[in-house]
Amino acid sequence: MTTISENGISATYFETDHERVLEFSRDGRTAAVAQNIEGYGMLKVRDTPDSPEIERYYGFDMALDHAAELLGVKPTDLPVPDPGADMGM
């Protein structure tokens, strides 16, 4: 697990048995981007790591755009821990 904070946003990267997950939090709001553990396939955007997916994206940039929208920030404000920087296809 790796956590960083910038611009008032915390980002935590972790892995489960089935997924790579990047969770963002800001002012009590959360957004999560998940990918299968093998590191390929579409990215799932969720409100939380355990909630149902809202949307799927091929590109990491598109998933980050949606996560930023859920938090009410600009995509460029989202910090991304190094282990999660290669998510997406």
N, CA, C and O atoms as a MOPAC input file, in Angstrom:
PM7 MOZYME 1SCF
protein

 N      0.85400 1    -1.17200 1     0.00000 1
 C      0.00000 1     0.00000 1     0.00000 1
 C      0.89900 1     1.23500 1     0.00000 1
 O      1.86800 1     1.33000 1     0.75300 1
 N      0.54300 1     2.16800 1    -0.86700 1
 C      1.27900 1     3.42600 1    -0.96700 1
 C      0.28000 1     4.56700 1    -0.92900 1
 O     -0.69800 1     4.56200 1    -1.67700 1
 N      0.51700 1     5.55200 1    -0.06000 1
 C     -0.36200 1     6.71200 1     0.04800 1
 C      0.44500 1     7.98900 1    -0.08900 1
 O      1.51400 1     8.13200 1     0.50400 1
 N     -0.08200 1     8.91700 1    -0.88300 1
 C      0.50300 1    10.24900 1    -0.99300 1
 C     -0.63200 1    11.26700 1    -0.89900 1
 O     -1.79200 1    10.94700 1    -1.15500 1
 N     -0.28100 1    12.49100 1    -0.52800 1
 C     -1.27200 1    13.57000 1    -0.44600 1
 C     -0.70700 1    14.82400 1    -1.09000 1
 O      0.42900 1    15.22200 1    -0.83200 1
 N     -1.52100 1    15.43100 1    -1.92600 1
 C     -1.18300 1    16.69700 1    -2.57700 1
 C     -2.47000 1    17.43800 1    -2.87400 1
 O     -3.50500 1    16.81300 1    -3.10100 1
 N     -2.42300 1    18.74000 1    -2.87600 1
 C     -3.56700 1    19.57000 1    -3.25500 1
 C     -4.81900 1    19.25400 1    -2.43300 1
 O     -5.93600 1    19.40100 1    -2.92800 1
 N     -4.64000 1    18.82100 1    -1.18100 1
 C     -5.77800 1    18.48500 1    -0.34000 1
 C     -6.44800 1    17.16800 1    -0.68500 1
 O     -7.55200 1    16.88500 1    -0.22000 1
 N     -5.78000 1    16.36100 1    -1.50200 1
 C     -6.32200 1    15.07400 1    -1.95000 1
 C     -5.36200 1    13.96900 1    -1.52800 1
 O     -4.15500 1    14.07000 1    -1.74900 1
 N     -5.90000 1    12.91600 1    -0.92300 1
 C     -5.09400 1    11.73800 1    -0.59600 1
 C     -5.34000 1    10.67600 1    -1.65600 1
 O     -6.47000 1    10.47200 1    -2.10000 1
 N     -4.26900 1    10.00700 1    -2.05400 1
 C     -4.37600 1     8.91900 1    -3.02600 1
 C     -3.66900 1     7.70100 1    -2.45300 1
 O     -2.51200 1     7.77400 1    -2.03800 1
 N     -4.37800 1     6.58600 1    -2.43800 1
 C     -3.81900 1     5.33400 1    -1.92800 1
 C     -3.89000 1     4.27600 1    -3.01400 1
 O     -4.95000 1     4.02500 1    -3.58800 1
 N     -2.75500 1     3.66300 1    -3.28500 1
 C     -2.68700 1     2.54400 1    -4.22100 1
 C     -2.52600 1     1.26800 1    -3.41100 1
 O     -1.68300 1     1.19500 1    -2.51700 1
 N     -3.34600 1     0.25100 1    -3.73000 1
 C     -3.19600 1    -1.04800 1    -3.08200 1
 C     -3.67200 1    -2.13300 1    -4.02900 1
 O     -4.33800 1    -1.86000 1    -5.02700 1
 N     -3.32100 1    -3.35900 1    -3.70100 1
 C     -3.73100 1    -4.50900 1    -4.50400 1
 C     -4.50700 1    -5.49200 1    -3.63900 1
 O     -4.18500 1    -5.70900 1    -2.47100 1
 N     -5.53900 1    -6.08000 1    -4.24000 1
 C     -6.29000 1    -7.16200 1    -3.60800 1
 C     -5.92900 1    -8.44500 1    -4.35300 1
 O     -5.04200 1    -8.44000 1    -5.20600 1
 N     -6.59400 1    -9.51100 1    -4.04200 1
 C     -6.34400 1   -10.76600 1    -4.76000 1
 C     -6.73300 1   -10.67000 1    -6.23100 1
 O     -6.22800 1   -11.42700 1    -7.06000 1
 N     -7.63600 1    -9.73200 1    -6.55800 1
 C     -8.17200 1    -9.65900 1    -7.91700 1
 C     -7.95200 1    -8.32600 1    -8.63300 1
 O     -8.08000 1    -8.25900 1    -9.85500 1
 N     -7.62400 1    -7.27100 1    -7.89500 1
 C     -7.55100 1    -5.94800 1    -8.52000 1
 C     -6.39000 1    -5.09900 1    -8.01100 1
 O     -5.87600 1    -5.27900 1    -6.90700 1
 N     -6.01100 1    -4.16900 1    -8.87400 1
 C     -5.15300 1    -3.05100 1    -8.50300 1
 C     -6.11100 1    -1.88600 1    -8.28600 1
 O     -6.98300 1    -1.65500 1    -9.12400 1
 N     -5.97900 1    -1.15200 1    -7.19700 1
 C     -6.93400 1    -0.10100 1    -6.86400 1
 C     -6.20900 1     1.18900 1    -6.51500 1
 O     -5.21400 1     1.18700 1    -5.79100 1
 N     -6.72500 1     2.27800 1    -7.04000 1
 C     -6.24400 1     3.61200 1    -6.72800 1
 C     -7.42700 1     4.37600 1    -6.15400 1
 O     -8.37900 1     4.69000 1    -6.86800 1
 N     -7.36400 1     4.67600 1    -4.85100 1
 C     -8.47700 1     5.35000 1    -4.17400 1
 C     -8.08600 1     6.77900 1    -3.83700 1
 O     -7.02300 1     7.03400 1    -3.27200 1
 N     -8.96600 1     7.70500 1    -4.19500 1
 C     -8.76300 1     9.12400 1    -3.90700 1
 C     -9.76900 1     9.57200 1    -2.85900 1
 O    -10.90300 1     9.09300 1    -2.84200 1
 N     -9.36400 1    10.48500 1    -1.98400 1
 C    -10.30500 1    11.05800 1    -1.02300 1
 C    -10.01700 1    12.53800 1    -0.82800 1
 O     -8.86900 1    12.98500 1    -0.83300 1
 N    -11.10800 1    13.28100 1    -0.65400 1
 C    -11.02600 1    14.73100 1    -0.45600 1
 C    -12.29700 1    15.18800 1     0.24800 1
 O    -13.40200 1    14.94000 1    -0.23400 1
 N    -12.14200 1    15.84700 1     1.37700 1
 C    -13.27000 1    16.42200 1     2.09500 1
 C    -14.42700 1    15.43700 1     2.28700 1
 O    -15.58900 1    15.80500 1     2.11300 1
 N    -14.12000 1    14.21100 1     2.64000 1
 C    -15.15600 1    13.21000 1     2.88900 1
 C    -15.71800 1    12.53900 1     1.65000 1
 O    -16.56100 1    11.64900 1     1.76200 1
 N    -15.27100 1    12.94500 1     0.47600 1
 C    -15.70800 1    12.32500 1    -0.77500 1
 C    -14.62400 1    11.37100 1    -1.25100 1
 O    -13.43700 1    11.60600 1    -1.02900 1
 N    -15.03900 1    10.30000 1    -1.90200 1
 C    -14.06900 1     9.34000 1    -2.41800 1
 C    -14.37800 1     8.98200 1    -3.86400 1
 O    -15.50100 1     9.13700 1    -4.34400 1
 N    -13.35300 1     8.50200 1    -4.53300 1
 C    -13.47100 1     7.95700 1    -5.88600 1
 C    -12.38900 1     6.89500 1    -6.00700 1
 O    -11.30400 1     7.04100 1    -5.44300 1
 N    -12.67900 1     5.84200 1    -6.73200 1
 C    -11.70800 1     4.75800 1    -6.89800 1
 C    -11.62500 1     4.34700 1    -8.36100 1
 O    -12.61700 1     4.34500 1    -9.09000 1
 N    -10.40800 1     4.00000 1    -8.76500 1
 C    -10.15400 1     3.46300 1   -10.09500 1
 C     -9.55800 1     2.07700 1    -9.87500 1
 O     -8.59200 1     1.92800 1    -9.12700 1
 N    -10.12600 1     1.06300 1   -10.52100 1
 C     -9.66300 1    -0.31200 1   -10.32900 1
 C     -9.37500 1    -0.97900 1   -11.66900 1
 O    -10.00800 1    -0.68000 1   -12.68200 1
 N     -8.41300 1    -1.88000 1   -11.64900 1
 C     -8.01900 1    -2.64700 1   -12.83000 1
 C     -7.73700 1    -4.07300 1   -12.38600 1
 O     -7.37500 1    -4.29600 1   -11.23100 1
 N     -7.89400 1    -5.03500 1   -13.27400 1
 C     -7.62200 1    -6.42000 1   -12.86600 1
 C     -6.16700 1    -6.56200 1   -12.42200 1
 O     -5.30800 1    -5.77800 1   -12.82500 1
 N     -5.90400 1    -7.55200 1   -11.60400 1
 C     -4.58800 1    -7.72400 1   -10.99500 1
 C     -3.49100 1    -7.97600 1   -12.02700 1
 O     -2.32100 1    -7.69300 1   -11.77100 1
 N     -3.86500 1    -8.50800 1   -13.19400 1
 C     -2.87300 1    -8.75400 1   -14.24400 1
 C     -2.38900 1    -7.45900 1   -14.89700 1
 O     -1.39100 1    -7.46400 1   -15.61800 1
 N     -3.08900 1    -6.35400 1   -14.64700 1
 C     -2.63700 1    -5.06500 1   -15.15800 1
 C     -3.03400 1    -4.78800 1   -16.59200 1
 O     -2.39100 1    -3.98200 1   -17.26500 1
 N     -4.07600 1    -5.43700 1   -17.07000 1
 C     -4.59600 1    -5.10800 1   -18.39500 1
 C     -6.11000 1    -5.07300 1   -18.30000 1
 O     -6.68000 1    -5.44100 1   -17.27300 1
 N     -6.74900 1    -4.64300 1   -19.34200 1
 C     -8.20900 1    -4.56800 1   -19.32600 1
 C     -8.68900 1    -3.17900 1   -18.96400 1
 O     -7.90800 1    -2.28400 1   -18.64000 1
 N     -9.98500 1    -3.03400 1   -19.02800 1
 C    -10.58500 1    -1.72900 1   -18.78400 1
 C    -10.50800 1    -1.34600 1   -17.31000 1
 O    -10.49600 1    -2.19500 1   -16.41900 1
 N    -10.45600 1    -0.04000 1   -17.09000 1
 C    -10.45300 1     0.50800 1   -15.74200 1
 C    -11.87900 1     0.76200 1   -15.30200 1
 O    -12.69800 1     1.24100 1   -16.08600 1
 N    -12.17900 1     0.44700 1   -14.06100 1
 C    -13.51100 1     0.66500 1   -13.50400 1
 C    -13.45200 1     1.85300 1   -12.55600 1
 O    -12.58500 1     1.90800 1   -11.68400 1
 N    -14.36000 1     2.79500 1   -12.71500 1
 C    -14.45800 1     3.92600 1   -11.80100 1
 C    -15.62200 1     3.66100 1   -10.86100 1
 O    -16.71500 1     3.28800 1   -11.28900 1
 N    -15.37000 1     3.85900 1    -9.57300 1
 C    -16.36700 1     3.61000 1    -8.53600 1
 C    -16.36700 1     4.76800 1    -7.54400 1
 O    -15.43600 1     5.57300 1    -7.51200 1
 N    -17.42000 1     4.84100 1    -6.73700 1
 C    -17.44700 1     5.82700 1    -5.65800 1
 C    -16.46200 1     5.44600 1    -4.54900 1
 O    -15.79900 1     6.31100 1    -3.97600 1
 N    -16.37200 1     4.15000 1    -4.25400 1
 C    -15.44400 1     3.61200 1    -3.26100 1
 C    -14.83700 1     2.34200 1    -3.84400 1
 O    -15.34600 1     1.83100 1    -4.84200 1
 N    -13.76000 1     1.81300 1    -3.25300 1
 C    -13.18400 1     0.58300 1    -3.79700 1
 C    -14.15700 1    -0.59400 1    -3.82700 1
 O    -14.01900 1    -1.48100 1    -4.67000 1
 N    -15.13600 1    -0.61900 1    -2.92400 1
 C    -16.06000 1    -1.74900 1    -2.83900 1
 C    -17.41900 1    -1.52000 1    -3.47600 1
 O    -18.23000 1    -2.44300 1    -3.55300 1
 N    -17.67900 1    -0.30900 1    -3.93100 1
 C    -18.99800 1    -0.02100 1    -4.50300 1
 C    -19.08000 1    -0.50900 1    -5.95400 1
 O    -18.05400 1    -0.78400 1    -6.57600 1
 N    -20.30200 1    -0.61700 1    -6.49200 1
 C    -20.45700 1    -1.03000 1    -7.88900 1
 C    -19.81200 1    -0.00100 1    -8.83300 1
 O    -19.73900 1     1.19000 1    -8.53200 1
 N    -19.35700 1    -0.49800 1    -9.96300 1
 C    -18.72800 1     0.41400 1   -10.92200 1
 C    -19.74900 1     1.38700 1   -11.48800 1
 O    -20.92400 1     1.06500 1   -11.66200 1
 N    -19.25700 1     2.59100 1   -11.76700 1
 C    -20.08300 1     3.62200 1   -12.38300 1
 C    -19.87600 1     3.59900 1   -13.89700 1
 O    -20.82300 1     3.72700 1   -14.67300 1
 N    -18.61500 1     3.43200 1   -14.29500 1
 C    -18.25700 1     3.48600 1   -15.72100 1
 C    -16.95200 1     2.72900 1   -15.91300 1
 O    -16.19600 1     2.52300 1   -14.96400 1
 N    -16.69100 1     2.30800 1   -17.17600 1
 C    -15.42600 1     1.66800 1   -17.54500 1
 C    -14.73700 1     2.48900 1   -18.62900 1
 O    -15.37900 1     3.09100 1   -19.48900 1
 N    -13.41600 1     2.49200 1   -18.55700 1
 C    -12.61000 1     3.23700 1   -19.52300 1
 C    -11.39900 1     2.41000 1   -19.93300 1
 O    -10.87800 1     1.62700 1   -19.13900 1
 N    -10.95400 1     2.58500 1   -21.17400 1
 C     -9.70900 1     1.96700 1   -21.62400 1
 C     -8.52100 1     2.76500 1   -21.12600 1
 O     -7.51500 1     2.19400 1   -20.70500 1
 N     -8.63300 1     4.08500 1   -21.17300 1
 C     -7.50500 1     4.94100 1   -20.85700 1
 C     -7.49800 1     5.43800 1   -19.42600 1
 O     -8.54100 1     5.75400 1   -18.85500 1
 N     -6.30700 1     5.50100 1   -18.85700 1
 C     -6.12000 1     5.98700 1   -17.50400 1
 C     -6.54400 1     7.45100 1   -17.38700 1
 O     -7.15300 1     7.84600 1   -16.39300 1
 N     -6.22100 1     8.25100 1   -18.40200 1
 C     -6.58600 1     9.67400 1   -18.37100 1
 C     -8.09300 1     9.86300 1   -18.26100 1
 O     -8.56400 1    10.71800 1   -17.50900 1
 N     -8.84500 1     9.06900 1   -19.00700 1
 C    -10.30900 1     9.17600 1   -18.95200 1
 C    -10.84100 1     8.76600 1   -17.58200 1
 O    -11.75800 1     9.39600 1   -17.05500 1
 N    -10.26700 1     7.71500 1   -17.00700 1
 C    -10.68600 1     7.27100 1   -15.67200 1
 C    -10.36400 1     8.33800 1   -14.63000 1
 O    -11.16500 1     8.59600 1   -13.73200 1
 N     -9.18500 1     8.96100 1   -14.75200 1
 C     -8.82200 1    10.03500 1   -13.82200 1
 C     -9.73600 1    11.24400 1   -13.97800 1
 O    -10.08600 1    11.88700 1   -12.98800 1
 N    -10.12400 1    11.55700 1   -15.20400 1
 C    -11.07200 1    12.65800 1   -15.43300 1
 C    -12.36800 1    12.40800 1   -14.66400 1
 O    -12.89400 1    13.31200 1   -14.01500 1
 N    -12.87600 1    11.19100 1   -14.73800 1
 C    -14.12800 1    10.85200 1   -14.06000 1
 C    -13.95000 1    10.88300 1   -12.54200 1
 O    -14.81100 1    11.39500 1   -11.82600 1
 N    -12.83600 1    10.33800 1   -12.04900 1
 C    -12.56600 1    10.36200 1   -10.60900 1
 C    -12.47900 1    11.80200 1   -10.10400 1
 O    -13.00300 1    12.12600 1    -9.03800 1
 N    -11.82200 1    12.65200 1   -10.86900 1
 C    -11.70200 1    14.06400 1   -10.48700 1
 C    -13.07600 1    14.73600 1   -10.44700 1
 O    -13.36100 1    15.53800 1    -9.55800 1
 N    -13.91100 1    14.40000 1   -11.41000 1
 C    -15.27400 1    14.94700 1   -11.43400 1
 C    -16.04600 1    14.53600 1   -10.17700 1
 O    -16.77700 1    15.34600 1    -9.60600 1
 N    -15.88800 1    13.29000 1    -9.75000 1
 C    -16.56700 1    12.81800 1    -8.54300 1
 C    -16.10400 1    13.57700 1    -7.29500 1
 O    -16.86800 1    13.75300 1    -6.34600 1
 N    -14.84500 1    14.02300 1    -7.31000 1
 C    -14.29700 1    14.75300 1    -6.16800 1
 C    -14.45900 1    16.26500 1    -6.29500 1
 O    -14.23100 1    16.99700 1    -5.33200 1
 N    -14.85000 1    16.73300 1    -7.47200 1
 C    -15.01000 1    18.16100 1    -7.69100 1
 C    -13.69400 1    18.90100 1    -7.84900 1
 O    -13.56700 1    20.05000 1    -7.42400 1
 N    -12.70400 1    18.24000 1    -8.46400 1
 C    -11.39000 1    18.84800 1    -8.68400 1
 C    -10.98300 1    18.68100 1   -10.14700 1
 O    -11.66300 1    18.00300 1   -10.91700 1
 N     -9.86900 1    19.30500 1   -10.51800 1
 C     -9.31500 1    19.12800 1   -11.85700 1
 C     -8.51300 1    17.82600 1   -11.89900 1
 O     -7.88200 1    17.46600 1   -10.90600 1
 N     -8.52500 1    17.12100 1   -13.01700 1
 C     -7.75500 1    15.88000 1   -13.12100 1
 C     -6.27100 1    16.07500 1   -12.79600 1
 O     -5.63300 1    15.18700 1   -12.23100 1
 N     -5.73500 1    17.22600 1   -13.15000 1
 C     -4.31500 1    17.48400 1   -12.88200 1
 C     -4.02400 1    17.67100 1   -11.40000 1
 O     -2.86100 1    17.66100 1   -10.99600 1
 N     -5.05900 1    17.84200 1   -10.58400 1
 C     -4.88000 1    17.96300 1    -9.13400 1
 C     -4.72200 1    16.60500 1    -8.44700 1
 O     -4.26900 1    16.53900 1    -7.30400 1
 N     -5.09200 1    15.52700 1    -9.13500 1
 C     -5.04500 1    14.20000 1    -8.51700 1
 C     -3.60300 1    13.69300 1    -8.41600 1
 O     -2.92100 1    13.56700 1    -9.43300 1
 N     -3.13900 1    13.40200 1    -7.20400 1
 C     -1.81900 1    12.78300 1    -7.08400 1
 C     -1.93700 1    11.30100 1    -7.41300 1
 O     -2.94200 1    10.67100 1    -7.08300 1
 N     -0.92600 1    10.74500 1    -8.05600 1
 C     -0.94200 1     9.32300 1    -8.40200 1
 C      0.34100 1     8.69000 1    -7.86000 1
 O      1.43400 1     9.02100 1    -8.31800 1
 N      0.21600 1     7.78400 1    -6.89100 1
 C      1.39900 1     7.08500 1    -6.37900 1
 C      2.08900 1     6.31700 1    -7.50500 1
 O      1.42500 1     5.79300 1    -8.40000 1
 N      3.40300 1     6.25200 1    -7.46200 1
 C      4.17800 1     5.59100 1    -8.51700 1
 C      3.69100 1     4.19300 1    -8.88800 1
 O      3.62700 1     3.88700 1   -10.07800 1
 N      3.34300 1     3.32700 1    -7.93300 1
 C      2.90700 1     1.97800 1    -8.33800 1
 C      1.63500 1     1.96800 1    -9.18700 1
 O      1.38000 1     0.99400 1    -9.89400 1
 N      0.83500 1     3.03100 1    -9.13000 1
 C     -0.40500 1     3.09300 1    -9.90300 1
 C     -0.29300 1     3.88200 1   -11.19100 1
 O     -1.26800 1     3.99800 1   -11.93300 1
 N      0.87700 1     4.42200 1   -11.46500 1
 C      1.03300 1     5.29900 1   -12.62600 1
 C      0.91200 1     4.58300 1   -13.96700 1
 O      0.73100 1     5.23600 1   -14.99500 1
 N      1.00900 1     3.26100 1   -13.97700 1
 C      0.94600 1     2.52000 1   -15.24500 1
 C     -0.40600 1     1.85200 1   -15.47700 1
 O     -0.51600 1     0.96600 1   -16.32500 1
 N     -1.41800 1     2.25600 1   -14.75100 1
 C     -2.74300 1     1.65900 1   -14.94700 1
 C     -3.32800 1     2.08500 1   -16.28900 1
 O     -2.99600 1     3.15600 1   -16.79700 1
 N     -4.17100 1     1.28000 1   -16.85100 1
 C     -4.78800 1     1.56500 1   -18.14700 1
 C     -4.17200 1     0.72700 1   -19.24500 1
 O     -3.20900 1    -0.01000 1   -19.03200 1
 N     -4.75400 1     0.86100 1   -20.42900 1
 C     -4.25800 1     0.06000 1   -21.55300 1
 C     -3.37100 1     0.88000 1   -22.44600 1
 O     -2.86100 1     0.37300 1   -23.44500 1

